[in-house]
Amino acid sequence: MSKKKIWGLAFSISLLSMLTIYGLAMDFEFLKYEVNEQNQLVMYDGLNGPNPIINSDVSKEQEGLSVLGSYMSQFNRWFLAGILITPFFIASYYLLFSEKWMGDHPKKKKYLSWTLSANGVAIAIAVFIWVHYIELVNDAYHNVLFYIYPLM
């Protein structure tokens, strides 16, 4: 097999396995919420959940819930984008660290440094996005639960 086929095989296997895990374990939603029959907010995050928020009546919080839902939806899209990007790095590292395919290739160090640099940039962007959306979701969550209605 050629290097391109090995890279493609490693990419395909890692992409399919990550999407399968994300789909089966989390239903393609890392963050989600629902309102149960007692009008309590129920949160799901990652593999945790359901976590009902006791003593929370969110029946009158439709606007806040829609904001919370939109932030969670945007975060889930970024999370899926990260899952789609990760197999590029997995396949590249597999090929670069394979003695059979790269061995003592003269440009191995150059390719490895480029891959590490790109991976570092991707991780920095992912951390920034993660922190940004977790703050937005947390603020929206608090607005839903602790909104104080103005006195009439």
C-alpha positions as a Python dict, from the first residue, in 0.01 Angstrom:
ca = {
    (1, 'M'): (0, 0, 0),
    (2, 'S'): (111, 355, -64),
    (3, 'K'): (147, 629, 196),
    (4, 'K'): (-164, 805, 67),
    (5, 'K'): (-374, 491, 103),
    (6, 'I'): (-244, 428, 456),
    (7, 'W'): (-316, 790, 550),
    (8, 'G'): (-665, 763, 396),
    (9, 'L'): (-733, 438, 578),
    (10, 'A'): (-620, 581, 913),
    (11, 'F'): (-827, 894, 848),
    (12, 'S'): (-1138, 696, 755),
    (13, 'I'): (-1115, 459, 1051),
    (14, 'S'): (-1061, 740, 1302),
    (15, 'L'): (-1337, 958, 1151),
    (16, 'L'): (-1591, 677, 1146),
    (17, 'S'): (-1507, 564, 1498),
    (18, 'M'): (-1527, 918, 1639),
    (19, 'L'): (-1856, 993, 1462),
    (20, 'T'): (-1997, 659, 1575),
    (21, 'I'): (-1906, 726, 1937),
    (22, 'Y'): (-2040, 1082, 1919),
    (23, 'G'): (-2360, 965, 1754),
    (24, 'L'): (-2433, 663, 1971),
    (25, 'A'): (-2316, 798, 2307),
    (26, 'M'): (-2430, 1160, 2278),
    (27, 'D'): (-2686, 1162, 1994),
    (28, 'F'): (-2467, 1420, 1814),
    (29, 'E'): (-2524, 1674, 2092),
    (30, 'F'): (-2258, 1736, 2355),
    (31, 'L'): (-2477, 1992, 2532),
    (32, 'K'): (-2855, 1981, 2536),
    (33, 'Y'): (-3149, 2052, 2762),
    (34, 'E'): (-3511, 1959, 2792),
    (35, 'V'): (-3802, 2052, 3013),
    (36, 'N'): (-3969, 1760, 3191),
    (37, 'E'): (-4336, 1724, 3284),
    (38, 'Q'): (-4282, 1911, 3615),
    (39, 'N'): (-4145, 2208, 3414),
    (40, 'Q'): (-3797, 2143, 3551),
    (41, 'L'): (-3491, 2214, 3343),
    (42, 'V'): (-3299, 1893, 3266),
    (43, 'M'): (-2939, 1934, 3148),
    (44, 'Y'): (-2723, 1692, 2950),
    (45, 'D'): (-2352, 1752, 2903),
    (46, 'G'): (-2128, 1502, 2734),
    (47, 'L'): (-2187, 1158, 2877),
    (48, 'N'): (-2343, 1301, 3195),
    (49, 'G'): (-2712, 1335, 3238),
    (50, 'P'): (-2992, 1366, 3273),
    (51, 'N'): (-2944, 1619, 3552),
    (52, 'P'): (-3278, 1770, 3654),
    (53, 'I'): (-3253, 2107, 3825),
    (54, 'I'): (-3469, 2062, 4135),
    (55, 'N'): (-3707, 2346, 4233),
    (56, 'S'): (-3685, 2511, 3894),
    (57, 'D'): (-4006, 2608, 3721),
    (58, 'V'): (-3906, 2724, 3375),
    (59, 'S'): (-4255, 2729, 3225),
    (60, 'K'): (-4239, 3110, 3181),
    (61, 'E'): (-3883, 3122, 3050),
    (62, 'Q'): (-3934, 3048, 2680),
    (63, 'E'): (-3720, 3341, 2565),
    (64, 'G'): (-3432, 3246, 2795),
    (65, 'L'): (-3462, 2880, 2693),
    (66, 'S'): (-3445, 2971, 2324),
    (67, 'V'): (-3125, 3171, 2387),
    (68, 'L'): (-2981, 2881, 2586),
    (69, 'G'): (-3076, 2640, 2306),
    (70, 'S'): (-2917, 2856, 2038),
    (71, 'Y'): (-2588, 2880, 2231),
    (72, 'M'): (-2589, 2505, 2289),
    (73, 'S'): (-2659, 2445, 1921),
    (74, 'Q'): (-2370, 2670, 1816),
    (75, 'F'): (-2140, 2495, 2064),
    (76, 'N'): (-2247, 2154, 1931),
    (77, 'R'): (-2161, 2262, 1575),
    (78, 'W'): (-1812, 2368, 1688),
    (79, 'F'): (-1773, 2040, 1876),
    (80, 'L'): (-1867, 1847, 1561),
    (81, 'A'): (-1619, 2056, 1360),
    (82, 'G'): (-1350, 1956, 1608),
    (83, 'I'): (-1445, 1591, 1566),
    (84, 'L'): (-1419, 1629, 1187),
    (85, 'I'): (-1074, 1795, 1210),
    (86, 'T'): (-920, 1552, 1461),
    (87, 'P'): (-884, 1256, 1218),
    (88, 'F'): (-650, 1467, 1001),
    (89, 'F'): (-408, 1484, 1292),
    (90, 'I'): (-456, 1120, 1392),
    (91, 'A'): (-381, 998, 1039),
    (92, 'S'): (-85, 1233, 1003),
    (93, 'Y'): (69, 1126, 1333),
    (94, 'Y'): (10, 760, 1250),
    (95, 'L'): (199, 797, 923),
    (96, 'L'): (475, 1017, 1068),
    (97, 'F'): (549, 781, 1357),
    (98, 'S'): (531, 467, 1144),
    (99, 'E'): (884, 335, 1092),
    (100, 'K'): (764, 129, 797),
    (101, 'W'): (633, 430, 603),
    (102, 'M'): (854, 719, 712),
    (103, 'G'): (1163, 549, 855),
    (104, 'D'): (1457, 788, 807),
    (105, 'H'): (1281, 1013, 557),
    (106, 'P'): (1483, 1334, 517),
    (107, 'K'): (1179, 1560, 566),
    (108, 'K'): (1027, 1365, 858),
    (109, 'K'): (1128, 1627, 1117),
    (110, 'K'): (996, 1907, 898),
    (111, 'Y'): (662, 1732, 850),
    (112, 'L'): (641, 1652, 1219),
    (113, 'S'): (711, 2012, 1320),
    (114, 'W'): (447, 2140, 1077),
    (115, 'T'): (195, 1889, 1209),
    (116, 'L'): (274, 1976, 1570),
    (117, 'S'): (244, 2348, 1495),
    (118, 'A'): (-90, 2304, 1320),
    (119, 'N'): (-210, 2084, 1606),
    (120, 'G'): (-104, 2348, 1860),
    (121, 'V'): (-295, 2618, 1673),
    (122, 'A'): (-602, 2392, 1647),
    (123, 'I'): (-588, 2317, 2020),
    (124, 'A'): (-553, 2688, 2106),
    (125, 'I'): (-854, 2774, 1889),
    (126, 'A'): (-1054, 2485, 2042),
    (127, 'V'): (-978, 2601, 2397),
    (128, 'F'): (-1077, 2959, 2309),
    (129, 'I'): (-1407, 2844, 2152),
    (130, 'W'): (-1476, 2604, 2441),
    (131, 'V'): (-1427, 2872, 2708),
    (132, 'H'): (-1624, 3132, 2509),
    (133, 'Y'): (-1929, 2912, 2458),
    (134, 'I'): (-1923, 2763, 2807),
    (135, 'E'): (-1937, 3119, 2945),
    (136, 'L'): (-2226, 3205, 2711),
    (137, 'V'): (-2415, 2886, 2800),
    (138, 'N'): (-2351, 2943, 3171),
    (139, 'D'): (-2483, 3301, 3153),
    (140, 'A'): (-2792, 3190, 2959),
    (141, 'Y'): (-2845, 2907, 3208),
    (142, 'H'): (-2833, 3150, 3500),
    (143, 'N'): (-3068, 3390, 3321),
    (144, 'V'): (-3322, 3108, 3284),
    (145, 'L'): (-3300, 2993, 3646),
    (146, 'F'): (-3244, 3318, 3834),
    (147, 'Y'): (-3428, 3577, 3630),
    (148, 'I'): (-3598, 3825, 3861),
    (149, 'Y'): (-3912, 3966, 3712),
    (150, 'P'): (-3951, 4343, 3733),
    (151, 'L'): (-4208, 4469, 3979),
    (152, 'M'): (-4524, 4598, 3817),
}
